[in-house]
Amino acid sequence: MQPTEGRRESRRYTLTAIGLHWVMAIMILVAIAMGWYMVDLPFDDTRAWFFRHHKNIGLTVALLLMLRLWWRVRHPAPPLPGDVPSWERTAATISHRTLYVLMALLPVSGFFTTSFTGYPTYYLGIPVDLGSWADENEFFNDIFAAIHTFLAYSLLVLVLIHVAAALRHLVVMRDTIFQRMLPPVGRRK
């Protein structure tokens, strides 16, 4: 494929959208890495530390997602250039919406998984639980743990596709779509 240097420049996302995107991306990747690592640890203080911080990251992502969705409603994404093919527009729309759904479901499934362990959940030191109806229950814990794991793998696959698509725009297409989500630091406006 040839570079598309003739494409007009795409409008950029707001600085708030850019900041939320990158902060959440880093937090999600850290949470996934921690999740992979911590499940094989012996039941000791180190494992508890990882689980506590994994949960804090997940709940923070859930809160940031609410802020991000609120911001997105008030500040819609900049339109893609007119010469972007319809299949690519459709793929972008579907993948972005699916990313949002997975980012919402993962913290919820993780919270329910934890709620059925019998151990209390704390968010930044504040107790957060579902009350007595969510006491230790191995059956529900196993169900929500399986859902949480499936959603985490699904999110990871979709993130890799998202990154590949972004790199395609940067390296192969050489258009300005990738740059729309980069901070403007040190660049001409």
N, C-alpha and C positions, 0 to 999 in steps of 0.2 A: 504494500500500500504506500502511496506517496504522501509526503507531508502536505498538509492543507494550510499553507501559509496565507492563502487568500481568505480564510474564514475571518469574519469580523470578530472582534473581541467580545467575549461574554461578560455580562454584568457580574459583579462579585457578590458573595454573601456578605451579610453584616459582620462586623467584628465580633459581636456577641455570638452569632451562629458559628463563626469560625472557632472561637474560643471553646464553646460548648462541644463542638465536634471533636476537637483534638484532646481536650481533657477527658471526655467520655471514652474516646478511642483508647487512650493510654490506660485508663482505669479498667476498661473491659478486658484488655489484653493481660493486664496484671492479674485480674481476678481469675481469668481462665488458666493462666500459668500456675497460680496458687492452687486452684482447684485440682489441677492435674497432679501437682506435687503432694498436696496435703493428704489425699485420700489413702496413700500407702504408708503414711507415717504411723508409728506406734501410738497408742492412746496415752499421751503424756502432755506436759506443759507446752512443748513445741507445737504439737498438733493443735492444741487448744488455741495457741497464739495465731496460727494460720487460719483456723476456722473463724475466730473472732474478727480478724482483719478482712478476710474474704467476705464475711457478712456485712461488715461496715462499708466496704467498697460497693457491694451489690446494692445495699439500701441507698447509698449516696448516688449511685447511677440512676436508681429509680426516681429519686428526687430531682436530679438534674434532667432526667427525661421529661418530667412534668414541666419544668422550666423551659426546656427546649421546645416541647410541643406548644406551650403557650406562646413562646417567642415566634415559632414558625407560623402560627395562625395570624399573628399580628404583623409578621414580616415574611411574606411568602418567598419561596426560593426564587432566585433570578431565573428567568426563562432561558432555555437552551437556545443557542443560535438556530436560525431558521433552516440551515442546511444540515442539521442533524437528522439522520434517517428516522422514520417513524418506528422501526423495530427497536432502535437504540433508545428512543424516548420511552417506549413501552417497557423495555427491560429496566431502564433506570427507575421508572415509577414503581414497578413491581418490587424491585430489589430494595429501594429505599423504604417503602411501606413495610416490607417484610422485616427489614432491619429494626424498624420502630416497634413492630409487634414482638419480635424476639427480645429486644431490650426491655420491654415491659413484662413479658412473661417470665423471663429468667429470674429476676429478683423475687417475683411472686412465688414461683415454684420453689426457689431456694428458701424463702421464708416459711412456706408450708412444710418443706422437708425438715427444717430445723424445729418447727413448732411441734412436730410429732416425735422428737427425740426424747422429750422429757427434760431437756436442758433449757434454761432460760435464754432468751435472745436479748442482747443489749445493743443499742445503736448509740455510739459515742458515749457509752456509760449509762444510758437511759434504758430501763427495761421496756421491751416491746414484746408483747405476747398475745396470744389469742384466748387467754383465760383457760378455765378448767376443761372446756370441751376439746382442747388440743393437747391433752396429756400424752405421755408416751404411748405410741401405737406403732408397732413395728410394721404392720401391714400398710398403713397410710404413709409411713416414713419411706418404705421401699417404693411405693408407687410414685410419690413426689420426687424421690431421689432419681428414679429412672427418667421421669419427665424432665427434671432439671439437667441431667446429663445429656439427654437427647437434644434439648434446646441449646445447650452450650456447644455441642458439636455442630449443630445446625448454624448457630451464629458464627462460629469460627469459619466454617465453609463459606458462608455468605460474605464475611469480612474479607477472606482471601479473594473471592470473586470481585468484590468492590475495589480492593487494592489493585488487582490485575487490570480492571477496567480503567481505573485512574491512571495507572502507569501506561496503558495503551494510549490514552489521550496525551500524556506527557511525552513519551518516547516515539511512538509510532505515528500518531496523528499530528503531533506537534501543534495542537490547537491550544486554546486558552481555558479549556474546561477544567483542567487540573488546578490551575492557578486561582480559580474562583474561591477555593477553600484554603488557600495559603494566607497566612498573616502578611500584611503589606510591609513588613519590616525591611528596611534597606532597599526598597524597590521604588522605581518611579511610578507615579500615579497616573 
